[in-house]
Amino acid sequence: MPETDLWLTALFNHYAPGIALSIQSMAGITVENHARPWANWAVMELLVFAVILIAFPILRAGFSVERPGNMQQILELFQEFLHEQMGEAGIHGDAYLSFFGTLFIFVLFSGLIGLIPTFEAPTMTPAVPCGCALATFLLYNYAGLREHGVWKYLAHFAGPMPVLAPLMVPIEFISHLARPLSLTIRLYANMYAGEQVMLAFLGLTFFLLPAVFMGLHVFVVFLQAYIFALLAMIYVGGAVAHEH
């Protein structure tokens, strides 16, 4: 069954199809339908980016050291929470704080935007969680290479004893390749299932009950954003850890 365009996607396909066609052409992607090169998930992802890029600079302009507002205090608590989680994962300093914060906020906003009528969560499509998972995969490997150097980092794949290297190398290699897949499936499956369950109950219930299911969906979105960011921290912490 072909995907139905959201109203915002329809506007993109009507007024800016050339942008999507150019991007896909540069990426070597074959466009099957030139009349609608924009997909719903891509437009929703751009909308989330726009909200983040516009909202946070506006919030930042209103911050004050002497008289912090409620939102500033909430964001400071969020930053302290990320610091605490990074420390428990074995990451010290602020080197990767911005990545984890951005990852959490993007996954969170991508899930919450699905609660707005006529919009849908971009994380319901595998391509979006896959992009976040690949970014995490590249980051933790870069962090390990930066911390240990090429040869010492690659030596971690051989395990603690040289005699076990022929067995450990393929196991570790497959394990690391499976991480982006597991991150993708976990986020996509939970967001898709949560969205479908919420829509099903919204169509069957009335009055205050829909609010209960919407609240449950919000909880799921926060939980998935936290789990995704936490797993990214664990992967980076494992990559930069030193053997004792």
C-alpha positions as CSV (number, residue, x, y, z in Angstrom):
1,M,0.0,0.0,0.0
2,P,1.6,3.3,-1.0
3,E,2.3,5.8,1.7
4,T,-0.1,8.8,2.0
5,D,1.6,12.1,2.1
6,L,1.2,14.3,5.2
7,W,0.1,17.8,4.4
8,L,3.6,19.1,5.1
9,T,5.1,16.5,2.9
10,A,2.7,17.4,0.1
11,L,3.9,21.0,0.3
12,F,7.5,19.9,0.0
13,N,6.7,17.7,-2.9
14,H,4.8,20.5,-4.6
15,Y,7.1,23.4,-4.0
16,A,10.6,21.8,-3.5
17,P,10.9,18.5,-5.3
18,G,14.1,19.6,-7.0
19,I,16.0,19.7,-3.7
20,A,15.2,16.1,-2.8
21,L,15.9,15.0,-6.4
22,S,19.3,16.7,-6.3
23,I,20.3,15.2,-3.0
24,Q,19.2,11.7,-4.0
25,S,21.1,12.1,-7.3
26,M,24.3,13.1,-5.6
27,A,23.9,10.1,-3.2
28,G,23.4,7.8,-6.2
29,I,19.8,6.9,-5.2
30,T,17.4,6.0,-7.9
31,V,14.2,8.0,-7.6
32,E,11.2,5.8,-8.5
33,N,8.5,8.6,-8.2
34,H,9.7,12.0,-9.4
35,A,6.4,13.5,-8.5
36,R,6.9,12.9,-4.8
37,P,10.6,12.5,-4.0
38,W,10.0,13.7,-0.4
39,A,9.0,10.9,2.1
40,N,7.1,11.6,5.3
41,W,9.9,10.5,7.5
42,A,12.4,12.9,5.8
43,V,10.1,15.9,6.1
44,M,9.4,15.1,9.8
45,E,13.1,14.7,10.5
46,L,13.7,18.1,8.9
47,L,11.0,19.6,11.0
48,V,12.5,18.2,14.2
49,F,15.9,19.6,13.1
50,A,14.3,23.0,12.5
51,V,12.5,23.0,15.9
52,I,15.8,22.2,17.7
53,L,17.8,24.8,15.8
54,I,15.3,27.5,16.4
55,A,14.1,26.7,19.9
56,F,17.3,26.2,21.7
57,P,19.1,29.4,20.6
58,I,16.0,31.3,21.7
59,L,16.1,29.6,25.1
60,R,19.9,30.2,25.3
61,A,19.4,33.9,24.8
62,G,17.2,34.2,27.8
63,F,19.5,32.4,30.2
64,S,20.9,34.3,33.2
65,V,23.5,33.4,35.8
66,E,22.0,35.7,38.4
67,R,18.4,34.9,37.8
68,P,18.0,31.5,36.2
69,G,14.5,30.7,35.0
70,N,12.6,27.4,35.3
71,M,13.6,26.2,31.8
72,Q,17.2,27.0,32.5
73,Q,17.1,25.0,35.7
74,I,15.5,22.1,34.0
75,L,18.2,22.1,31.3
76,E,20.9,22.4,33.9
77,L,19.5,19.3,35.8
78,F,19.4,17.5,32.4
79,Q,23.1,18.3,31.9
80,E,24.0,17.1,35.4
81,F,22.0,14.0,34.8
82,L,24.0,13.3,31.5
83,H,27.3,14.0,33.4
84,E,26.3,11.4,36.0
85,Q,25.3,8.8,33.5
86,M,28.5,9.4,31.5
87,G,30.6,8.9,34.7
88,E,28.9,5.6,35.4
89,A,29.6,4.5,31.9
90,G,33.3,5.3,32.4
91,I,33.4,8.5,30.4
92,H,35.1,11.5,32.1
93,G,35.0,15.1,31.0
94,D,32.8,16.9,28.5
95,A,34.3,15.6,25.2
96,Y,31.1,13.7,24.1
97,L,28.5,15.5,26.2
98,S,27.1,17.5,23.3
99,F,26.7,14.3,21.2
100,F,24.7,12.4,23.9
101,G,22.6,15.5,24.7
102,T,21.8,16.0,21.0
103,L,21.0,12.3,20.5
104,F,18.7,12.3,23.5
105,I,16.9,15.4,22.4
106,F,16.6,14.4,18.8
107,V,15.1,11.0,19.7
108,L,12.8,12.6,22.2
109,F,11.5,15.3,19.9
110,S,11.1,12.8,17.1
111,G,8.8,10.7,19.2
112,L,6.9,13.6,20.7
113,I,6.1,15.2,17.4
114,G,4.0,12.1,16.5
115,L,1.5,13.3,19.2
116,I,0.7,16.4,17.1
117,P,-2.3,15.7,14.8
118,T,-1.4,15.4,11.1
119,F,2.2,14.7,12.0
120,E,4.0,11.4,12.6
121,A,7.2,10.3,14.4
122,P,10.1,10.0,12.0
123,T,11.6,7.3,14.2
124,M,8.7,5.0,13.1
125,T,10.7,4.5,9.9
126,P,13.9,2.4,10.1
127,A,16.0,4.9,8.2
128,V,15.9,7.4,11.0
129,P,16.9,5.1,13.9
130,C,19.5,3.6,11.5
131,G,21.1,7.0,11.0
132,C,21.3,7.6,14.8
133,A,22.8,4.1,15.3
134,L,25.4,4.6,12.6
135,A,26.4,7.9,14.1
136,T,26.8,6.2,17.4
137,F,28.8,3.4,15.8
138,L,31.2,5.8,14.2
139,L,31.6,7.9,17.3
140,Y,32.5,5.1,19.7
141,N,35.0,3.6,17.3
142,Y,36.5,7.1,16.8
143,A,36.7,7.5,20.5
144,G,38.5,4.2,20.9
145,L,41.0,5.0,18.2
146,R,41.5,8.5,19.6
147,E,42.1,7.1,23.1
148,H,44.3,4.1,22.4
149,G,45.6,4.5,18.9
150,V,45.0,2.1,16.0
151,W,46.9,-1.0,17.0
152,K,46.1,-1.0,20.7
153,Y,42.4,-0.4,20.0
154,L,42.3,-3.2,17.4
155,A,44.1,-5.4,19.9
156,H,41.0,-5.3,22.2
157,F,39.2,-7.4,19.6
158,A,41.7,-10.2,20.2
159,G,40.7,-10.7,23.9
160,P,42.8,-10.9,27.0
161,M,44.9,-13.9,25.9
162,P,46.7,-14.4,22.5
163,V,45.7,-18.0,22.3
164,L,42.0,-17.0,22.2
165,A,42.5,-14.5,19.4
166,P,41.4,-16.7,16.5
167,L,38.1,-17.3,18.4
168,M,37.6,-13.8,19.9
169,V,38.3,-11.7,16.7
170,P,35.3,-12.9,14.7
171,I,33.1,-12.9,17.8
172,E,34.0,-9.3,18.6
173,F,33.7,-8.2,15.0
174,I,30.2,-9.6,14.6
175,S,29.2,-8.2,18.0
176,H,30.3,-4.7,17.0
177,L,28.6,-4.9,13.6
178,A,25.4,-6.1,15.4
179,R,25.2,-3.0,17.6
180,P,23.9,-0.6,15.0
181,L,21.3,-3.2,14.0
182,S,20.2,-3.7,17.6
183,L,19.9,0.0,18.2
184,T,17.9,0.5,15.0
185,I,15.5,-2.4,15.6
186,R,15.0,-1.5,19.3
187,L,14.1,2.2,18.7
188,Y,12.1,1.5,15.5
189,A,10.1,-1.4,16.9
190,N,9.2,0.4,20.1
191,M,8.2,3.6,18.4
192,Y,6.2,1.9,15.7
193,A,4.4,-0.4,18.1
194,G,3.7,2.4,20.6
195,E,2.3,4.6,17.9
196,Q,0.0,1.9,16.5
197,V,-1.2,0.9,20.0
198,M,-2.0,4.6,20.9
199,L,-3.9,5.1,17.6
200,A,-5.8,1.9,18.1
201,F,-7.0,2.9,21.6
202,L,-7.7,6.5,20.6
203,G,-10.1,5.2,18.0
204,L,-11.9,2.9,20.6
205,T,-12.1,5.2,23.6
206,F,-13.6,8.5,24.5
207,F,-13.4,11.3,27.1
208,L,-10.4,11.1,29.4
209,L,-9.1,7.6,28.4
210,P,-7.3,8.9,25.3
211,A,-5.2,11.2,27.6
212,V,-4.1,8.1,29.6
213,F,-2.8,6.4,26.5
214,M,-1.2,9.5,25.2
215,G,0.6,9.9,28.6
216,L,1.8,6.3,28.3
217,H,3.1,7.0,24.9
218,V,5.0,10.1,26.2
219,F,6.6,7.9,28.9
220,V,7.6,5.3,26.2
221,V,9.2,8.1,24.1
222,F,11.2,9.4,27.1
223,L,12.3,5.9,28.0
224,Q,13.4,5.1,24.5
225,A,15.4,8.4,24.2
226,Y,17.1,7.6,27.5
227,I,17.9,4.0,26.6
228,F,19.3,5.0,23.2
229,A,21.6,7.7,24.8
230,L,22.6,5.3,27.6
231,L,23.6,2.6,25.2
232,A,25.6,5.1,23.2
233,M,27.4,6.1,26.5
234,I,28.1,2.4,27.3
235,Y,29.6,1.8,23.9
236,V,31.8,4.9,24.1
237,G,32.8,4.0,27.7
238,G,33.8,0.5,26.6
239,A,35.8,1.9,23.7
240,V,37.8,4.3,25.8
241,A,38.3,2.0,28.8
242,H,41.8,1.0,29.8
243,E,42.6,-2.6,30.7
244,H,43.8,-3.2,34.2
